[in-house]
Amino acid sequence: MTARDTPTPGLRERKKAATRAALREVAVRLGREHGPDAVTVEAICAEVDVSPRTFFNHFTSKDDAFFGAGPEGTTDLTDAVVARPADEDPLTATAGVLADILDTATGSGVWHQQLLLLREHPELLGRMHAATKATEAALAEGIARRTDRTVADPYVLTTAATAMTALRVAVGLWLDHPESPETAARDHLDGVVALVRAGLAPPP
């Protein structure tokens, strides 16, 4: 399906997306203001004027609100992997989807606040990894569909895990260099994927 063929989201979908975005924005802001451990789901919901039940329709946990894709986002990820050019191998396709996300995110105010939250609380990097398990599963589903394999296939699982590890390392490298521009995250991702392609041979 091309972008031209993609139907415009209806009012209900737009409202859901707006609520999800508002919950994430508030969660990240409160995390920076009070520290992530002091933030509660109830406090997030109070600012957005929704119920905890609505919150859990969008996110599985507070950490998921900080960093996770949410159910609609994971579906989009699967479709994006499938839609990559047919001549790309699965790792290239999956890394390309993640790189596109980085490109889009670097222009987002919420993305900037998320990265600042990570810089201020580096212990969240491990929790971010746990919160993105659904993202990895969505990538695996896309790889499975591209390769006519099952999501339990070791090749599928390894490729998805490799792409997510590359993303985690890239973001970690960016966080280690506060002076670097936000766009450096994608450069780091490209570099990590190149190392994997080289069989992790030590660079000269």
Backbone as JSON Lines, residues from 0, in Angstrom:
{"i":0,"aa":"M","n":[0.85,-1.2,0.0],"ca":[0.0,0.0,0.0],"c":[0.88,1.24,0.0]}
{"i":1,"aa":"T","n":[0.61,2.16,-0.86],"ca":[1.38,3.39,-0.91],"c":[0.75,4.42,-0.01]}
{"i":2,"aa":"A","n":[1.5,5.52,0.22],"ca":[0.96,6.59,1.05],"c":[-0.32,7.13,0.45]}
{"i":3,"aa":"R","n":[-0.41,7.13,-0.9],"ca":[-1.6,7.64,-1.55],"c":[-2.8,6.76,-1.27]}
{"i":4,"aa":"D","n":[-2.54,5.43,-1.13],"ca":[-3.63,4.49,-0.9],"c":[-4.06,4.43,0.55]}
{"i":5,"aa":"T","n":[-3.24,4.95,1.47],"ca":[-3.54,4.85,2.89],"c":[-4.74,5.72,3.24]}
{"i":6,"aa":"P","n":[-5.79,5.13,3.84],"ca":[-6.97,5.93,4.16],"c":[-6.68,6.94,5.25]}
{"i":7,"aa":"T","n":[-7.34,8.09,5.15],"ca":[-7.2,9.11,6.17],"c":[-7.88,8.63,7.45]}
{"i":8,"aa":"P","n":[-7.19,8.73,8.61],"ca":[-7.81,8.28,9.85],"c":[-9.12,9.02,10.12]}
{"i":9,"aa":"G","n":[-10.11,8.29,10.65],"ca":[-11.38,8.89,10.98],"c":[-11.29,9.68,12.27]}
{"i":10,"aa":"L","n":[-12.41,10.31,12.64],"ca":[-12.43,11.16,13.83],"c":[-12.08,10.35,15.08]}
{"i":11,"aa":"R","n":[-12.62,9.15,15.19],"ca":[-12.35,8.33,16.37],"c":[-10.86,8.01,16.49]}
{"i":12,"aa":"E","n":[-10.24,7.65,15.36],"ca":[-8.81,7.33,15.38],"c":[-7.98,8.56,15.71]}
{"i":13,"aa":"R","n":[-8.39,9.72,15.19],"ca":[-7.64,10.94,15.48],"c":[-7.75,11.31,16.95]}
{"i":14,"aa":"K","n":[-8.93,11.11,17.54],"ca":[-9.1,11.4,18.96],"c":[-8.26,10.46,19.81]}
{"i":15,"aa":"K","n":[-8.22,9.19,19.43],"ca":[-7.4,8.23,20.17],"c":[-5.93,8.6,20.09]}
{"i":16,"aa":"A","n":[-5.49,8.98,18.9],"ca":[-4.09,9.36,18.72],"c":[-3.76,10.61,19.53]}
{"i":17,"aa":"A","n":[-4.71,11.56,19.57],"ca":[-4.48,12.79,20.33],"c":[-4.4,12.5,21.82]}
{"i":18,"aa":"T","n":[-5.27,11.61,22.3],"ca":[-5.24,11.24,23.72],"c":[-3.93,10.55,24.06]}
{"i":19,"aa":"R","n":[-3.51,9.63,23.21],"ca":[-2.25,8.91,23.45],"c":[-1.07,9.88,23.49]}
{"i":20,"aa":"A","n":[-1.07,10.83,22.55],"ca":[0.02,11.81,22.5],"c":[0.01,12.69,23.75]}
{"i":21,"aa":"A","n":[-1.19,13.08,24.2],"ca":[-1.29,13.92,25.39],"c":[-0.82,13.18,26.63]}
{"i":22,"aa":"L","n":[-1.19,11.91,26.75],"ca":[-0.75,11.11,27.89],"c":[0.78,10.99,27.91]}
{"i":23,"aa":"R","n":[1.36,10.75,26.74],"ca":[2.82,10.63,26.68],"c":[3.49,11.95,27.04]}
{"i":24,"aa":"E","n":[2.99,13.04,26.48],"ca":[3.6,14.34,26.73],"c":[3.57,14.67,28.22]}
{"i":25,"aa":"V","n":[2.43,14.42,28.86],"ca":[2.31,14.71,30.3],"c":[3.21,13.79,31.1]}
{"i":26,"aa":"A","n":[3.25,12.51,30.75],"ca":[4.09,11.56,31.48],"c":[5.55,11.99,31.45]}
{"i":27,"aa":"V","n":[6.03,12.36,30.27],"ca":[7.43,12.76,30.14],"c":[7.7,14.06,30.89]}
{"i":28,"aa":"R","n":[6.77,15.01,30.78],"ca":[6.96,16.29,31.48],"c":[7.0,16.09,32.99]}
{"i":29,"aa":"L","n":[6.06,15.3,33.51],"ca":[6.05,15.04,34.95],"c":[7.29,14.28,35.38]}
{"i":30,"aa":"G","n":[7.76,13.39,34.51],"ca":[8.98,12.65,34.82],"c":[10.17,13.58,34.97]}
{"i":31,"aa":"R","n":[10.24,14.6,34.13],"ca":[11.34,15.55,34.23],"c":[11.17,16.48,35.43]}
{"i":32,"aa":"E","n":[9.93,16.83,35.73],"ca":[9.7,17.77,36.83],"c":[9.89,17.13,38.2]}
{"i":33,"aa":"H","n":[9.45,15.88,38.34],"ca":[9.41,15.26,39.67],"c":[10.28,14.02,39.79]}
{"i":34,"aa":"G","n":[10.85,13.57,38.68],"ca":[11.57,12.31,38.69],"c":[10.63,11.19,38.29]}
{"i":35,"aa":"P","n":[11.07,10.26,37.46],"ca":[10.16,9.24,36.94],"c":[9.54,8.36,38.01]}
{"i":36,"aa":"D","n":[10.27,8.07,39.08],"ca":[9.73,7.19,40.11],"c":[8.61,7.84,40.9]}
{"i":37,"aa":"A","n":[8.56,9.17,40.9],"ca":[7.53,9.88,41.65],"c":[6.24,10.05,40.85]}
{"i":38,"aa":"V","n":[6.28,9.76,39.57],"ca":[5.11,9.93,38.72],"c":[4.18,8.73,38.87]}
{"i":39,"aa":"T","n":[2.9,9.0,38.95],"ca":[1.91,7.92,39.02],"c":[0.98,8.0,37.82]}
{"i":40,"aa":"V","n":[0.38,6.87,37.51],"ca":[-0.61,6.84,36.43],"c":[-1.75,7.78,36.75]}
{"i":41,"aa":"E","n":[-2.15,7.83,38.02],"ca":[-3.25,8.7,38.43],"c":[-2.93,10.16,38.18]}
{"i":42,"aa":"A","n":[-1.68,10.56,38.44],"ca":[-1.29,11.95,38.22],"c":[-1.31,12.29,36.73]}
{"i":43,"aa":"I","n":[-0.85,11.37,35.91],"ca":[-0.87,11.59,34.46],"c":[-2.31,11.75,33.99]}
{"i":44,"aa":"C","n":[-3.18,10.85,34.44],"ca":[-4.58,10.88,34.01],"c":[-5.28,12.15,34.47]}
{"i":45,"aa":"A","n":[-4.95,12.62,35.66],"ca":[-5.59,13.82,36.19],"c":[-5.31,15.03,35.3]}
{"i":46,"aa":"E","n":[-4.08,15.12,34.79],"ca":[-3.73,16.28,33.95],"c":[-4.39,16.2,32.58]}
{"i":47,"aa":"V","n":[-4.6,14.99,32.08],"ca":[-5.21,14.84,30.76],"c":[-6.72,14.73,30.86]}
{"i":48,"aa":"D","n":[-7.22,14.57,32.1],"ca":[-8.65,14.45,32.37],"c":[-9.24,13.19,31.73]}
{"i":49,"aa":"V","n":[-8.55,12.07,31.96],"ca":[-9.06,10.77,31.53],"c":[-8.95,9.81,32.7]}
{"i":50,"aa":"S","n":[-9.57,8.66,32.58],"ca":[-9.54,7.66,33.65],"c":[-8.32,6.76,33.48]}
{"i":51,"aa":"P","n":[-7.89,6.11,34.57],"ca":[-6.82,5.11,34.43],"c":[-7.16,4.02,33.43]}
{"i":52,"aa":"R","n":[-8.44,3.69,33.32],"ca":[-8.83,2.68,32.32],"c":[-8.47,3.15,30.91]}
{"i":53,"aa":"T","n":[-8.71,4.44,30.64],"ca":[-8.33,4.98,29.33],"c":[-6.83,4.93,29.15]}
{"i":54,"aa":"F","n":[-6.09,5.25,30.21],"ca":[-4.63,5.19,30.13],"c":[-4.18,3.8,29.69]}
{"i":55,"aa":"F","n":[-4.75,2.77,30.33],"ca":[-4.31,1.41,30.04],"c":[-4.87,0.88,28.72]}
{"i":56,"aa":"N","n":[-5.77,1.63,28.1],"ca":[-6.14,1.31,26.73],"c":[-5.03,1.69,25.75]}
{"i":57,"aa":"H","n":[-4.17,2.6,26.19],"ca":[-3.1,3.1,25.32],"c":[-1.73,2.56,25.7]}
{"i":58,"aa":"F","n":[-1.49,2.35,26.98],"ca":[-0.17,1.94,27.45],"c":[-0.3,0.84,28.48]}
{"i":59,"aa":"T","n":[0.7,-0.02,28.54],"ca":[0.65,-1.12,29.5],"c":[1.18,-0.73,30.86]}
{"i":60,"aa":"S","n":[1.95,0.36,30.93],"ca":[2.56,0.77,32.19],"c":[3.01,2.22,32.08]}
{"i":61,"aa":"K","n":[3.46,2.76,33.21],"ca":[4.01,4.11,33.21],"c":[5.24,4.19,32.32]}
{"i":62,"aa":"D","n":[6.12,3.2,32.42],"ca":[7.32,3.2,31.58],"c":[6.95,3.13,30.1]}
{"i":63,"aa":"D","n":[5.89,2.41,29.79],"ca":[5.43,2.34,28.4],"c":[4.99,3.72,27.92]}
{"i":64,"aa":"A","n":[4.38,4.5,28.82],"ca":[3.98,5.86,28.45],"c":[5.2,6.74,28.2]}
{"i":65,"aa":"F","n":[6.28,6.5,28.94],"ca":[7.51,7.25,28.71],"c":[8.12,6.93,27.34]}
{"i":66,"aa":"F","n":[8.13,5.64,26.97],"ca":[8.94,5.23,25.82],"c":[8.28,4.28,24.84]}
{"i":67,"aa":"G","n":[7.22,3.57,25.23],"ca":[6.67,2.53,24.37],"c":[5.9,3.08,23.19]}
{"i":68,"aa":"A","n":[5.66,2.22,22.2],"ca":[4.96,2.64,20.99],"c":[3.45,2.64,21.15]}
{"i":69,"aa":"G","n":[2.92,1.82,22.08],"ca":[1.48,1.68,22.19],"c":[0.96,0.73,21.13]}
{"i":70,"aa":"P","n":[-0.26,0.19,21.3],"ca":[-0.76,-0.84,20.37],"c":[-0.9,-0.37,18.93]}
{"i":71,"aa":"E","n":[-1.41,0.87,18.74],"ca":[-1.55,1.34,17.36],"c":[-0.19,1.53,16.72]}
{"i":72,"aa":"G","n":[0.76,2.02,17.51],"ca":[2.1,2.24,16.99],"c":[2.78,0.96,16.57]}
{"i":73,"aa":"T","n":[2.56,-0.12,17.33],"ca":[3.2,-1.38,16.96],"c":[2.62,-1.93,15.66]}
{"i":74,"aa":"T","n":[1.33,-1.76,15.45],"ca":[0.73,-2.18,14.18],"c":[1.35,-1.42,13.02]}
{"i":75,"aa":"D","n":[1.54,-0.13,13.2],"ca":[2.17,0.69,12.16],"c":[3.59,0.2,11.87]}
{"i":76,"aa":"L","n":[4.32,-0.21,12.91],"ca":[5.68,-0.7,12.72],"c":[5.7,-1.96,11.87]}
{"i":77,"aa":"T","n":[4.81,-2.87,12.17],"ca":[4.73,-4.11,11.38],"c":[4.47,-3.79,9.92]}
{"i":78,"aa":"D","n":[3.5,-2.93,9.67],"ca":[3.17,-2.56,8.29],"c":[4.34,-1.86,7.61]}
{"i":79,"aa":"A","n":[5.08,-1.05,8.37],"ca":[6.2,-0.32,7.8],"c":[7.32,-1.27,7.37]}
{"i":80,"aa":"V","n":[7.57,-2.3,8.17],"ca":[8.59,-3.29,7.8],"c":[8.18,-4.01,6.52]}
{"i":81,"aa":"V","n":[6.93,-4.4,6.45],"ca":[6.43,-5.11,5.26],"c":[6.51,-4.22,4.02]}
{"i":82,"aa":"A","n":[6.28,-2.93,4.2],"ca":[6.2,-2.01,3.06],"c":[7.56,-1.55,2.55]}
{"i":83,"aa":"R","n":[8.65,-1.89,3.24],"ca":[9.97,-1.49,2.76],"c":[10.25,-2.13,1.4]}
{"i":84,"aa":"P","n":[11.16,-1.55,0.61],"ca":[11.45,-2.1,-0.73],"c":[11.76,-3.59,-0.68]}
{"i":85,"aa":"A","n":[11.24,-4.31,-1.67],"ca":[11.36,-5.77,-1.68],"c":[12.8,-6.25,-1.8]}
{"i":86,"aa":"D","n":[13.68,-5.41,-2.36],"ca":[15.07,-5.86,-2.54],"c":[15.92,-5.66,-1.29]}
{"i":87,"aa":"E","n":[15.35,-5.13,-0.22],"ca":[16.09,-4.98,1.03],"c":[16.05,-6.29,1.81]}
{"i":88,"aa":"D","n":[17.18,-6.68,2.38],"ca":[17.17,-7.84,3.26],"c":[16.47,-7.45,4.56]}
{"i":89,"aa":"P","n":[16.05,-8.43,5.36],"ca":[15.25,-8.11,6.55],"c":[15.92,-7.16,7.54]}
{"i":90,"aa":"L","n":[17.23,-7.29,7.76],"ca":[17.88,-6.38,8.7],"c":[17.89,-4.96,8.15]}
{"i":91,"aa":"T","n":[18.17,-4.81,6.86],"ca":[18.16,-3.49,6.25],"c":[16.77,-2.87,6.35]}
{"i":92,"aa":"A","n":[15.75,-3.66,6.05],"ca":[14.38,-3.15,6.11],"c":[14.01,-2.72,7.52]}
{"i":93,"aa":"T","n":[14.35,-3.56,8.5],"ca":[13.98,-3.27,9.88],"c":[14.75,-2.06,10.41]}
{"i":94,"aa":"A","n":[16.05,-2.02,10.13],"ca":[16.84,-0.87,10.56],"c":[16.37,0.4,9.86]}
{"i":95,"aa":"G","n":[15.93,0.26,8.61],"ca":[15.42,1.42,7.89],"c":[14.17,2.0,8.54]}
{"i":96,"aa":"V","n":[13.3,1.12,9.01],"ca":[12.1,1.58,9.71],"c":[12.48,2.33,10.98]}
{"i":97,"aa":"L","n":[13.42,1.77,11.74],"ca":[13.85,2.43,12.98],"c":[14.54,3.76,12.68]}
{"i":98,"aa":"A","n":[15.32,3.8,11.6],"ca":[15.98,5.05,11.22],"c":[14.96,6.11,10.83]}
{"i":99,"aa":"D","n":[13.91,5.7,10.12],"ca":[12.86,6.65,9.76],"c":[12.17,7.19,11.0]}
{"i":100,"aa":"I","n":[11.99,6.33,12.0],"ca":[11.38,6.78,13.25],"c":[12.27,7.82,13.92]}
{"i":101,"aa":"L","n":[13.57,7.57,13.92],"ca":[14.49,8.54,14.5],"c":[14.43,9.87,13.75]}
{"i":102,"aa":"D","n":[14.36,9.8,12.42],"ca":[14.28,11.03,11.63],"c":[13.03,11.83,11.98]}
{"i":103,"aa":"T","n":[11.91,11.12,12.12],"ca":[10.65,11.79,12.46],"c":[10.69,12.32,13.89]}
{"i":104,"aa":"A","n":[11.22,11.5,14.78],"ca":[11.2,11.85,16.2],"c":[12.08,13.04,16.53]}
{"i":105,"aa":"T","n":[13.19,13.2,15.79],"ca":[14.11,14.28,16.13],"c":[13.47,15.65,15.94]}
{"i":106,"aa":"G","n":[12.39,15.72,15.17],"ca":[11.69,16.99,15.01],"c":[10.56,17.17,16.0]}
{"i":107,"aa":"S","n":[10.43,16.22,16.92],"ca":[9.32,16.25,17.88],"c":[9.77,16.82,19.21]}
{"i":108,"aa":"G","n":[8.97,17.72,19.75],"ca":[9.28,18.26,21.07],"c":[9.25,17.19,22.14]}
{"i":109,"aa":"V","n":[8.34,16.23,22.01],"ca":[8.26,15.15,22.99],"c":[9.51,14.29,22.93]}
{"i":110,"aa":"W","n":[9.98,14.01,21.71],"ca":[11.22,13.23,21.56],"c":[12.36,13.92,22.29]}
{"i":111,"aa":"H","n":[12.46,15.23,22.11],"ca":[13.54,15.97,22.78],"c":[13.41,15.83,24.29]}
{"i":112,"aa":"Q","n":[12.19,15.94,24.81],"ca":[11.99,15.81,26.24],"c":[12.28,14.38,26.72]}
{"i":113,"aa":"Q","n":[11.95,13.39,25.89],"ca":[12.26,12.0,26.25],"c":[13.78,11.81,26.38]}
{"i":114,"aa":"L","n":[14.52,12.37,25.45],"ca":[15.97,12.22,25.49],"c":[16.56,12.96,26.69]}
{"i":115,"aa":"L","n":[16.01,14.13,26.99],"ca":[16.47,14.85,28.18],"c":[16.16,14.04,29.44]}
{"i":116,"aa":"L","n":[14.99,13.4,29.47],"ca":[14.64,12.56,30.6],"c":[15.64,11.42,30.76]}
{"i":117,"aa":"L","n":[16.04,10.82,29.63],"ca":[17.04,9.75,29.68],"c":[18.4,10.28,30.14]}
{"i":118,"aa":"R","n":[18.76,11.45,29.68],"ca":[20.04,12.02,30.09],"c":[20.06,12.32,31.59]}
{"i":119,"aa":"E","n":[18.93,12.79,32.09],"ca":[18.85,13.14,33.51],"c":[18.71,11.9,34.4]}
{"i":120,"aa":"H","n":[18.16,10.83,33.82],"ca":[17.94,9.6,34.58],"c":[18.4,8.41,33.74]}
{"i":121,"aa":"P","n":[19.71,8.22,33.59],"ca":[20.23,7.16,32.71],"c":[19.8,5.76,33.12]}
{"i":122,"aa":"E","n":[19.36,5.6,34.37],"ca":[18.88,4.29,34.79],"c":[17.63,3.87,34.02]}
{"i":123,"aa":"L","n":[16.99,4.85,33.37],"ca":[15.79,4.54,32.6],"c":[16.1,3.8,31.3]}
{"i":124,"aa":"L","n":[17.36,3.8,30.88],"ca":[17.69,3.16,29.6],"c":[17.32,1.68,29.63]}
{"i":125,"aa":"G","n":[17.63,1.01,30.74],"ca":[17.25,-0.39,30.87],"c":[15.76,-0.58,30.92]}
{"i":126,"aa":"R","n":[15.06,0.33,31.61],"ca":[13.61,0.24,31.68],"c":[12.98,0.55,30.33]}
{"i":127,"aa":"M","n":[13.61,1.43,29.56],"ca":[13.12,1.7,28.21],"c":[13.19,0.44,27.37]}
{"i":128,"aa":"H","n":[14.28,-0.32,27.53],"ca":[14.43,-1.56,26.77],"c":[13.29,-2.51,27.11]}
{"i":129,"aa":"A","n":[12.95,-2.63,28.39],"ca":[11.86,-3.52,28.79],"c":[10.53,-3.03,28.22]}
{"i":130,"aa":"A","n":[10.34,-1.71,28.2],"ca":[9.08,-1.14,27.73],"c":[8.91,-1.27,26.23]}
{"i":131,"aa":"T","n":[9.99,-1.55,25.51],"ca":[9.9,-1.63,24.06],"c":[9.84,-3.07,23.55]}
{"i":132,"aa":"K","n":[9.53,-4.01,24.43],"ca":[9.38,-5.4,24.0],"c":[8.28,-5.52,22.95]}
{"i":133,"aa":"A","n":[7.2,-4.75,23.11],"ca":[6.12,-4.79,22.13],"c":[6.6,-4.29,20.78]}
{"i":134,"aa":"T","n":[7.5,-3.32,20.79],"ca":[8.07,-2.83,19.54],"c":[8.86,-3.93,18.84]}
{"i":135,"aa":"E","n":[9.67,-4.64,19.61],"ca":[10.45,-5.74,19.04],"c":[9.54,-6.82,18.46]}
{"i":136,"aa":"A","n":[8.45,-7.11,19.17],"ca":[7.51,-8.11,18.67],"c":[6.86,-7.66,17.36]}
{"i":137,"aa":"A","n":[6.57,-6.36,17.26],"ca":[5.97,-5.83,16.03],"c":[6.95,-5.93,14.86]}
{"i":138,"aa":"L","n":[8.22,-5.64,15.13],"ca":[9.23,-5.78,14.08],"c":[9.35,-7.24,13.65]}
{"i":139,"aa":"A","n":[9.32,-8.15,14.62],"ca":[9.4,-9.57,14.3],"c":[8.23,-10.01,13.42]}
{"i":140,"aa":"E","n":[7.05,-9.48,13.71],"ca":[5.89,-9.81,12.88],"c":[6.09,-9.34,11.45]}
{"i":141,"aa":"G","n":[6.64,-8.14,11.29],"ca":[6.91,-7.64,9.95],"c":[7.95,-8.47,9.22]}
{"i":142,"aa":"I","n":[9.01,-8.86,9.93],"ca":[10.05,-9.7,9.33],"c":[9.47,-11.04,8.92]}
{"i":143,"aa":"A","n":[8.64,-11.61,9.78],"ca":[8.02,-12.9,9.48],"c":[7.19,-12.81,8.2]}
{"i":144,"aa":"R","n":[6.45,-11.74,8.07],"ca":[5.62,-11.58,6.87],"c":[6.47,-11.36,5.63]}
{"i":145,"aa":"R","n":[7.59,-10.67,5.77],"ca":[8.47,-10.45,4.62],"c":[9.14,-11.74,4.15]}
{"i":146,"aa":"T","n":[9.4,-12.64,5.09],"ca":[10.2,-13.83,4.78],"c":[9.37,-15.12,4.75]}
{"i":147,"aa":"D","n":[8.06,-15.0,4.91],"ca":[7.18,-16.18,4.94],"c":[7.63,-17.18,6.01]}
{"i":148,"aa":"R","n":[7.98,-16.65,7.16],"ca":[8.34,-17.47,8.31],"c":[7.38,-17.17,9.45]}
{"i":149,"aa":"T","n":[7.49,-17.94,10.52],"ca":[6.67,-17.67,11.69],"c":[7.41,-16.71,12.62]}
{"i":150,"aa":"V","n":[6.67,-16.08,13.52],"ca":[7.3,-15.15,14.45],"c":[8.16,-15.88,15.48]}
{"i":151,"aa":"A","n":[8.01,-17.21,15.56],"ca":[8.83,-17.99,16.49],"c":[10.12,-18.49,15.84]}
{"i":152,"aa":"D","n":[10.31,-18.2,14.56],"ca":[11.5,-18.65,13.85],"c":[12.74,-17.96,14.43]}
{"i":153,"aa":"P","n":[13.8,-18.71,14.73],"ca":[15.01,-18.09,15.31],"c":[15.58,-16.96,14.45]}
{"i":154,"aa":"Y","n":[15.51,-17.11,13.13],"ca":[16.02,-16.05,12.26],"c":[15.23,-14.76,12.46]}
{"i":155,"aa":"V","n":[13.92,-14.89,12.52],"ca":[13.05,-13.72,12.7],"c":[13.33,-13.05,14.04]}
{"i":156,"aa":"L","n":[13.36,-13.85,15.1],"ca":[13.58,-13.3,16.44],"c":[14.96,-12.65,16.56]}
{"i":157,"aa":"T","n":[15.97,-13.29,15.98],"ca":[17.32,-12.75,16.07],"c":[17.45,-11.44,15.3]}
{"i":158,"aa":"T","n":[16.83,-11.37,14.13],"ca":[16.9,-10.14,13.34],"c":[16.21,-8.99,14.05]}
{"i":159,"aa":"A","n":[15.03,-9.24,14.6],"ca":[14.3,-8.19,15.32],"c":[15.09,-7.74,16.55]}
{"i":160,"aa":"A","n":[15.64,-8.71,17.29],"ca":[16.4,-8.37,18.49],"c":[17.67,-7.6,18.13]}
{"i":161,"aa":"T","n":[18.3,-7.97,17.03],"ca":[19.51,-7.27,16.6],"c":[19.2,-5.81,16.26]}
{"i":162,"aa":"A","n":[18.11,-5.59,15.54],"ca":[17.73,-4.23,15.18],"c":[17.42,-3.39,16.42]}
{"i":163,"aa":"M","n":[16.71,-3.98,17.38],"ca":[16.38,-3.23,18.59],"c":[17.62,-2.98,19.44]}
{"i":164,"aa":"T","n":[18.54,-3.94,19.47],"ca":[19.79,-3.72,20.2],"c":[20.6,-2.6,19.56]}
{"i":165,"aa":"A","n":[20.62,-2.59,18.23],"ca":[21.32,-1.52,17.52],"c":[20.72,-0.16,17.87]}
{"i":166,"aa":"L","n":[19.39,-0.1,17.95],"ca":[18.73,1.15,18.32],"c":[19.11,1.56,19.74]}
{"i":167,"aa":"R","n":[19.09,0.6,20.65],"ca":[19.43,0.9,22.05],"c":[20.86,1.4,22.17]}
{"i":168,"aa":"V","n":[21.79,0.75,21.46],"ca":[23.19,1.19,21.5],"c":[23.32,2.58,20.89]}
{"i":169,"aa":"A","n":[22.62,2.83,19.78],"ca":[22.7,4.14,19.12],"c":[22.21,5.25,20.04]}
{"i":170,"aa":"V","n":[21.09,5.02,20.71],"ca":[20.57,6.04,21.63],"c":[21.53,6.21,22.81]}
{"i":171,"aa":"G","n":[22.09,5.1,23.29],"ca":[23.05,5.19,24.39],"c":[24.28,6.0,24.01]}
{"i":172,"aa":"L","n":[24.78,5.79,22.79],"ca":[25.93,6.57,22.33],"c":[25.59,8.05,22.24]}
{"i":173,"aa":"W","n":[24.39,8.33,21.77],"ca":[23.96,9.73,21.69],"c":[23.91,10.35,23.09]}
{"i":174,"aa":"L","n":[23.39,9.59,24.04],"ca":[23.28,10.11,25.4],"c":[24.64,10.36,26.03]}
{"i":175,"aa":"D","n":[25.64,9.59,25.6],"ca":[26.99,9.75,26.14],"c":[27.69,11.0,25.62]}
{"i":176,"aa":"H","n":[27.11,11.63,24.61],"ca":[27.73,12.82,24.01],"c":[26.69,13.94,23.94]}
{"i":177,"aa":"P","n":[26.44,14.6,25.06],"ca":[25.38,15.62,25.12],"c":[25.56,16.76,24.12]}
{"i":178,"aa":"E","n":[26.79,16.95,23.66],"ca":[27.02,18.06,22.73],"c":[26.61,17.71,21.3]}
{"i":179,"aa":"S","n":[26.34,16.44,21.03],"ca":[26.03,16.03,19.66],"c":[24.6,16.41,19.3]}
{"i":180,"aa":"P","n":[24.34,16.69,18.02],"ca":[22.97,17.04,17.61],"c":[22.05,15.83,17.71]}
{"i":181,"aa":"E","n":[20.74,16.09,17.76],"ca":[19.78,15.0,17.88],"c":[19.87,14.06,16.68]}
{"i":182,"aa":"T","n":[20.2,14.59,15.51],"ca":[20.28,13.76,14.31],"c":[21.41,12.75,14.38]}
{"i":183,"aa":"A","n":[22.34,12.91,15.34],"ca":[23.44,11.96,15.47],"c":[22.95,10.58,15.86]}
{"i":184,"aa":"A","n":[21.76,10.48,16.44],"ca":[21.23,9.18,16.84],"c":[21.1,8.26,15.62]}
{"i":185,"aa":"R","n":[20.63,8.81,14.5],"ca":[20.52,7.99,13.29],"c":[21.9,7.6,12.78]}
{"i":186,"aa":"D","n":[22.85,8.52,12.83],"ca":[24.2,8.2,12.39],"c":[24.77,7.05,13.21]}
{"i":187,"aa":"H","n":[24.53,7.09,14.51],"ca":[25.0,6.0,15.37],"c":[24.31,4.68,14.99]}
{"i":188,"aa":"L","n":[23.02,4.74,14.68],"ca":[22.3,3.53,14.29],"c":[22.91,2.94,13.02]}
{"i":189,"aa":"D","n":[23.17,3.79,12.04],"ca":[23.79,3.31,10.8],"c":[25.14,2.66,11.09]}
{"i":190,"aa":"G","n":[25.9,3.28,12.0],"ca":[27.22,2.74,12.32],"c":[27.15,1.39,13.01]}
{"i":191,"aa":"V","n":[26.2,1.24,13.94],"ca":[26.07,-0.03,14.65],"c":[25.63,-1.13,13.7]}
{"i":192,"aa":"V","n":[24.68,-0.83,12.81],"ca":[24.23,-1.83,11.83],"c":[25.39,-2.22,10.92]}
{"i":193,"aa":"A","n":[26.23,-1.26,10.55],"ca":[27.39,-1.57,9.71],"c":[28.34,-2.53,10.43]}
{"i":194,"aa":"L","n":[28.51,-2.35,11.74],"ca":[29.35,-3.28,12.5],"c":[28.78,-4.69,12.48]}
{"i":195,"aa":"V","n":[27.47,-4.79,12.61],"ca":[26.82,-6.11,12.56],"c":[27.05,-6.75,11.2]}
{"i":196,"aa":"R","n":[26.89,-5.96,10.15],"ca":[27.07,-6.49,8.79],"c":[28.5,-6.96,8.56]}
{"i":197,"aa":"A","n":[29.44,-6.33,9.24],"ca":[30.85,-6.72,9.1],"c":[31.19,-7.92,9.97]}
{"i":198,"aa":"G","n":[30.18,-8.54,10.55],"ca":[30.42,-9.69,11.4],"c":[31.01,-9.32,12.74]}
{"i":199,"aa":"L","n":[30.82,-8.06,13.14],"ca":[31.36,-7.53,14.39],"c":[32.89,-7.65,14.45]}
{"i":200,"aa":"A","n":[33.5,-7.64,13.28],"ca":[34.97,-7.61,13.25],"c":[35.44,-6.26,13.79]}
{"i":201,"aa":"P","n":[36.5,-6.24,14.6],"ca":[36.98,-4.96,15.15],"c":[37.33,-3.99,14.02]}
{"i":202,"aa":"P","n":[36.83,-2.76,14.09],"ca":[37.17,-1.78,13.05],"c":[38.65,-1.41,13.12]}
{"i":203,"aa":"P","n":[39.21,-0.96,12.01],"ca":[40.64,-0.6,12.01],"c":[40.91,0.6,12.91]}
